[in-house]
Amino acid sequence: GNPRIDALVSAVFRIATLGVSDEDADDEAWNVAPQGQPTPSAAMNFKLQVLNAATTEIAELIQSQCGARDCVLALNRQRTRMVDVSAAFPFLAGLMLTILDRCRSQRDVDSILTAMMLAQSFYRTRPDDGGREYLKAAIQSHPVWADVFFWREALALCVWKQRASYSESSRSRQVSPGDDRPPPPPPPPLDDDAPAYLSCLPLSFRFSLAAESAERVALWSQLGGIVHAMLEFGTQPDVVCAFADAVCSEHDLSRQQRAVILQHIDGVRRSQQPNDPDAVPPPDPIATTTQPQPALGVSSG
């Protein structure tokens, strides 16, 4: 990682948790001007200036070759310490949008998936009702969520990660203690100019029938999480429906599996129509496996 980015991100989170003294603040550091509009006290104003300076420098560092990924990893490390980002919320929202721009231009799907998870973790508490406002709401307008090719690559990456995890656990069970034999070589990669999602399925003759079956299980397991994420981040239900239908057709998933996916999309669509007398609460994520699996194959950094 980038030490400067790590230091600046850590500083942003430390500053966000700093309070102000009663002498400098009224009602959590906000005073009421004669016109009735809230204005920041001197202490809060200084705090916001520092946050702005730190995040401005981070945004510049994100433009370096590995800057966006380094920033995502630094943010992910903070997630284990604090998720209520308080006054840093608008500044982190701006950083998230900058990260998405940079990662999309670099086709860094893994970092975008991690950013998605972070956006559903960091929040601020609303002063009016005490509810939580998550960063996700601030980045839902980004064009990457409407990019079907991104979701194709995201699905392929999640499937690959699940397969790699299964293969590693299987290898660790098969190799006896003291066995220094090297693991079998990985399957040959696709051509450099092939779209990344083609590494998902079909596998053609690159794997045995058993491996192909495992690939299909992984695909089904991760497809539910990707579809739910598409809906969570505002992708239009018709687009999600076409995406899911195409993936099911391309990879010969069963009619029952296709029906579960499309039923979930329809449930979300109906929950988003307030004037629909049959509207129902948004459905839970799709249960695509009996064993707990992550909805998205993101790295923990």
Backbone torsions as a table, in degrees:
resi	resn	phi	psi	omega
1	GLY	NA	172.3	179.3
2	ASN	-92.4	115.2	-177.1
3	PRO	-58.1	-35.8	-179.2
4	ARG	-66.8	-43.0	178.0
5	ILE	-63.3	-43.3	178.2
6	ASP	-57.1	-45.6	-177.7
7	ALA	-65.6	-42.4	-178.6
8	LEU	-68.4	-42.5	178.7
9	VAL	-63.5	-42.8	177.2
10	SER	-60.4	-40.4	179.5
11	ALA	-64.9	-40.2	179.2
12	VAL	-58.6	-44.1	-177.7
13	PHE	-72.3	-33.9	176.8
14	ARG	-67.2	-43.3	179.9
15	ILE	-64.4	-37.5	-178.2
16	ALA	-62.3	-27.3	-177.6
17	THR	-91.0	-9.6	-178.4
18	LEU	-70.4	133.3	174.9
19	GLY	-92.8	179.5	175.3
20	VAL	-124.3	154.4	-175.2
21	SER	-74.1	159.8	-179.5
22	ASP	-63.2	-28.1	-179.6
23	GLU	-69.8	-26.5	-175.8
24	ASP	-100.8	-3.6	-171.2
25	ALA	-141.7	153.6	173.3
26	ASP	-138.7	126.6	-177.2
27	ASP	57.2	63.4	176.9
28	GLU	59.2	49.0	172.0
29	ALA	72.0	18.7	177.6
30	TRP	-120.5	126.0	176.7
31	ASN	-102.7	159.5	179.5
32	VAL	-104.2	121.3	179.8
33	ALA	-73.3	164.4	179.1
34	PRO	-56.1	-32.0	-179.3
35	GLN	-75.4	-4.6	179.6
36	GLY	91.6	-0.7	-179.7
37	GLN	-92.0	135.6	179.2
38	PRO	-68.8	135.1	176.9
39	THR	-129.2	145.1	-178.4
40	PRO	-70.7	143.7	174.3
41	SER	-69.9	174.0	-179.9
42	ALA	-62.0	-39.5	-179.1
43	ALA	-65.7	-45.6	180.0
44	MET	-67.1	-38.1	179.7
45	ASN	-61.0	-41.0	177.7
46	PHE	-64.8	-41.5	179.1
47	LYS	-60.3	-42.8	180.0
48	LEU	-67.9	-35.8	178.0
49	GLN	-64.1	-41.1	179.0
50	VAL	-65.9	-43.3	178.2
51	LEU	-61.0	-40.6	179.9
52	ASN	-65.2	-42.0	-179.6
53	ALA	-64.7	-43.2	-178.3
54	ALA	-66.2	-46.4	-177.3
55	THR	-72.1	-28.2	175.4
56	THR	-64.4	-42.7	177.8
57	GLU	-67.0	-39.3	177.8
58	ILE	-60.8	-42.8	-179.6
59	ALA	-60.3	-35.5	177.2
60	GLU	-69.6	-40.2	179.9
61	LEU	-68.7	-26.2	178.9
62	ILE	-62.1	-26.5	-177.6
63	GLN	-75.0	-8.1	176.2
64	SER	-71.5	172.3	-172.3
65	GLN	-54.9	-48.5	-178.4
66	CYS	-111.1	15.7	-173.9
67	GLY	-62.2	-43.6	-177.5
68	ALA	-64.5	-45.1	179.9
69	ARG	-64.9	-41.0	178.3
70	ASP	-62.2	-38.2	179.4
71	CYS	-67.9	-41.0	177.5
72	VAL	-60.5	-44.1	179.6
73	LEU	-64.6	-39.7	178.6
74	ALA	-64.8	-42.1	177.2
75	LEU	-64.5	-38.6	-179.5
76	ASN	-64.6	-34.7	177.3
77	ARG	-66.5	-32.5	178.5
78	GLN	-72.8	-23.5	-176.5
79	ARG	-59.9	-30.5	-179.4
80	THR	-77.3	-9.4	-176.6
81	ARG	-108.7	-36.5	-176.8
82	MET	-159.1	134.1	178.2
83	VAL	-117.7	-19.5	174.7
84	ASP	-85.7	102.5	-170.8
85	VAL	-91.3	-4.3	170.1
86	SER	52.5	-124.6	-174.7
87	ALA	-66.3	-16.6	-179.9
88	ALA	-79.0	-5.5	-173.9
89	PHE	-52.7	-56.0	-177.2
90	PRO	-64.6	-30.4	179.5
91	PHE	-72.7	-40.2	177.1
92	LEU	-68.9	-32.8	176.6
93	ALA	-61.9	-43.8	177.3
94	GLY	-63.3	-40.0	177.6
95	LEU	-63.5	-40.7	-179.8
96	MET	-60.4	-43.0	179.3
97	LEU	-64.9	-39.1	176.8
98	THR	-64.6	-41.8	177.8
99	ILE	-61.0	-44.8	-179.3
100	LEU	-63.2	-41.4	177.1
101	ASP	-58.2	-49.1	-176.3
102	ARG	-67.9	-44.4	-179.3
103	CYS	-65.5	-36.2	179.0
104	ARG	-66.1	-39.8	179.5
105	SER	-67.4	-27.9	179.8
106	GLN	-94.9	-3.0	-175.8
107	ARG	55.9	42.2	177.9
108	ASP	-91.3	80.0	-175.5
109	VAL	-65.3	-39.2	-177.5
110	ASP	-59.6	-43.7	179.9
111	SER	-67.9	-34.8	177.2
112	ILE	-64.7	-41.2	178.6
113	LEU	-63.2	-39.5	177.1
114	THR	-66.3	-39.9	177.7
115	ALA	-62.0	-36.5	176.2
116	MET	-59.9	-45.7	179.4
117	MET	-63.4	-40.8	179.5
118	LEU	-65.0	-38.3	-179.2
119	ALA	-66.0	-21.2	176.6
120	GLN	-96.7	4.4	178.5
121	SER	-109.7	-44.6	-177.2
122	PHE	-80.8	139.4	-179.0
123	TYR	-152.4	170.4	168.2
124	ARG	-127.8	153.4	-179.5
125	THR	-89.8	125.9	180.0
126	ARG	-72.3	132.7	-177.3
127	PRO	-71.4	-23.7	-174.8
128	ASP	-76.5	-44.4	-175.9
129	ASP	-124.4	0.8	178.7
130	GLY	75.4	5.3	178.8
131	GLY	-77.3	172.0	-178.5
132	ARG	-102.7	133.6	173.5
133	GLU	-112.0	113.8	-175.3
134	TYR	-88.2	154.5	178.8
135	LEU	-59.1	-24.6	179.7
136	LYS	-52.7	-39.3	-178.4
137	ALA	-63.1	-27.4	-177.1
138	ALA	-84.1	-13.1	-176.5
139	ILE	-119.4	5.3	-177.5
140	GLN	-66.8	-19.1	-179.3
141	SER	-83.3	-3.4	-176.7
142	HIS	-66.8	139.0	-175.5
143	PRO	-66.5	-14.9	-178.0
144	VAL	-63.2	-29.2	-177.5
145	TRP	-71.3	-18.7	177.1
146	ALA	-94.8	3.3	-177.3
147	ASP	-91.0	102.4	-177.0
148	VAL	-64.0	-33.1	179.8
149	PHE	-64.3	-36.6	175.4
150	PHE	-60.2	-44.4	-178.6
151	TRP	-66.8	-31.8	174.6
152	ARG	-62.1	-47.2	-179.9
153	GLU	-67.8	-35.4	177.9
154	ALA	-63.5	-43.6	178.0
155	LEU	-62.0	-44.5	179.4
156	ALA	-60.7	-42.4	-179.4
157	LEU	-65.5	-42.3	-179.8
158	CYS	-64.9	-40.1	178.0
159	VAL	-64.4	-44.5	-180.0
160	TRP	-60.5	-41.7	-179.8
161	LYS	-65.2	-41.0	178.9
162	GLN	-65.8	-42.4	178.1
163	ARG	-62.9	-41.8	179.7
164	ALA	-63.5	-38.5	178.9
165	SER	-65.4	-43.2	178.6
166	TYR	-63.5	-42.8	-178.0
167	SER	-64.0	-41.0	-179.6
168	GLU	-65.5	-43.4	180.0
169	SER	-67.5	-36.4	178.1
170	SER	-67.2	-40.9	180.0
171	ARG	-65.0	-38.5	-179.2
172	SER	-67.8	-28.1	177.2
173	ARG	-77.1	-31.3	-174.6
174	GLN	-83.9	-30.5	-176.6
175	VAL	-83.2	122.9	-179.4
176	SER	-79.2	157.0	178.8
177	PRO	-57.5	137.0	179.7
178	GLY	85.0	-1.1	179.3
179	ASP	-83.3	110.3	-176.5
180	ASP	-97.5	12.2	-179.6
181	ARG	-66.5	140.4	-179.6
182	PRO	-69.7	152.3	177.6
183	PRO	-68.5	159.7	179.1
184	PRO	-63.0	151.4	-178.5
185	PRO	-67.5	152.2	178.0
186	PRO	-71.9	163.5	178.2
187	PRO	-64.2	152.9	-179.3
188	PRO	-62.4	139.9	-179.5
189	PRO	-73.6	163.7	175.1
190	LEU	-75.7	167.9	175.4
191	ASP	-60.2	152.3	-177.0
192	ASP	-61.5	-31.3	-176.4
193	ASP	-90.5	4.9	178.9
194	ALA	-80.3	141.9	176.8
195	PRO	-57.9	144.1	-175.3
196	ALA	-61.6	-32.4	-174.6
197	TYR	-70.8	-14.2	178.2
198	LEU	-68.7	-14.2	176.8
199	SER	-73.5	-7.0	-177.6
200	CYS	-79.2	-76.0	178.6
201	LEU	-151.2	161.1	-7.2
202	PRO	-74.2	155.4	-177.2
203	LEU	-90.6	-7.5	177.5
204	SER	55.2	-126.0	-176.6
205	PHE	-102.3	14.6	-176.1
206	ARG	-77.1	-21.7	-178.0
207	PHE	-129.2	164.1	175.0
208	SER	-72.8	170.9	179.3
209	LEU	-61.7	-38.1	179.3
210	ALA	-63.8	-42.4	179.8
211	ALA	-66.8	-37.6	178.5
212	GLU	-64.4	-38.8	177.5
213	SER	-63.4	-42.0	177.7
214	ALA	-63.4	-36.1	178.4
215	GLU	-63.9	-40.0	-179.4
216	ARG	-68.0	-37.2	176.2
217	VAL	-62.5	-44.6	179.2
218	ALA	-63.4	-40.0	178.9
219	LEU	-60.5	-47.6	-179.1
220	TRP	-64.5	-40.8	-179.8
221	SER	-60.6	-40.9	-176.3
222	GLN	-87.6	-23.8	-178.6
223	LEU	-62.0	-40.5	178.8
224	GLY	-60.3	-41.5	179.1
225	GLY	-67.1	-39.4	179.5
226	ILE	-66.5	-43.9	179.4
227	VAL	-61.0	-44.3	179.1
228	HIS	-63.5	-39.6	178.6
229	ALA	-64.9	-40.3	177.8
230	MET	-57.6	-44.3	-179.8
231	LEU	-68.9	-39.2	-179.7
232	GLU	-61.5	-35.1	-176.0
233	PHE	-98.8	19.4	167.3
234	GLY	87.0	9.6	174.2
235	THR	-64.3	135.3	-176.1
236	GLN	-59.9	135.8	-178.0
237	PRO	-54.3	-36.1	178.7
238	ASP	-63.7	-37.7	178.1
239	VAL	-68.2	-42.2	179.1
240	VAL	-64.0	-41.2	179.9
241	CYS	-61.5	-45.5	179.6
242	ALA	-65.1	-39.2	178.0
243	PHE	-61.0	-51.9	-177.5
244	ALA	-63.7	-41.1	-179.2
245	ASP	-63.8	-40.7	179.5
246	ALA	-65.7	-42.7	179.7
247	VAL	-63.9	-43.2	179.1
248	CYS	-61.3	-40.8	-179.3
249	SER	-69.5	-43.8	-177.6
250	GLU	-62.6	-33.5	-173.0
251	HIS	-113.0	14.6	169.8
252	ASP	56.4	44.0	173.1
253	LEU	-74.1	156.8	-173.7
254	SER	-70.2	162.4	177.1
255	ARG	-61.8	-37.1	179.2
256	GLN	-63.4	-43.8	178.9
257	GLN	-64.1	-42.8	177.7
258	ARG	-61.2	-41.4	-178.5
259	ALA	-64.3	-38.8	179.2
260	VAL	-62.6	-44.6	-179.6
261	ILE	-63.4	-49.4	-176.3
262	LEU	-67.4	-33.8	177.1
263	GLN	-64.9	-38.6	178.0
264	HIS	-64.4	-43.9	179.0
265	ILE	-61.3	-42.5	179.9
266	ASP	-64.2	-36.9	177.8
267	GLY	-63.1	-41.7	177.4
268	VAL	-65.7	-41.8	-179.3
269	ARG	-60.0	-44.4	-178.8
270	ARG	-69.3	-32.8	179.3
271	SER	-69.7	-19.4	-178.6
272	GLN	-91.7	3.1	-179.2
273	GLN	-110.8	96.4	-174.0
274	PRO	-64.0	-26.4	-178.2
275	ASN	-89.5	2.1	180.0
276	ASP	-81.4	117.6	-179.9
277	PRO	-62.4	-20.5	179.9
278	ASP	-97.7	12.6	-177.9
279	ALA	-61.7	142.6	-178.3
280	VAL	-129.8	162.1	175.8
281	PRO	-60.7	152.5	178.9
282	PRO	-56.5	136.8	-180.0
283	PRO	-71.8	159.2	175.3
284	ASP	-72.1	163.3	174.9
285	PRO	-54.1	151.7	-175.1
286	ILE	-69.4	131.1	176.1
287	ALA	-86.7	98.1	-175.3
288	THR	-99.6	-1.9	-179.2
289	THR	-154.7	152.9	179.3
290	THR	-81.8	-13.5	177.7
291	GLN	-104.5	142.3	-178.6
292	PRO	-62.8	123.4	177.9
293	GLN	-130.6	146.4	176.8
294	PRO	-66.0	138.4	179.9
295	ALA	-62.9	-32.3	178.8
296	LEU	-130.7	137.5	-178.2
297	GLY	-82.6	67.4	-178.0
298	VAL	-99.8	152.1	178.9
299	SER	-85.4	150.2	-179.0
300	SER	-87.5	-4.3	176.9
301	GLY	74.2	NA	NA
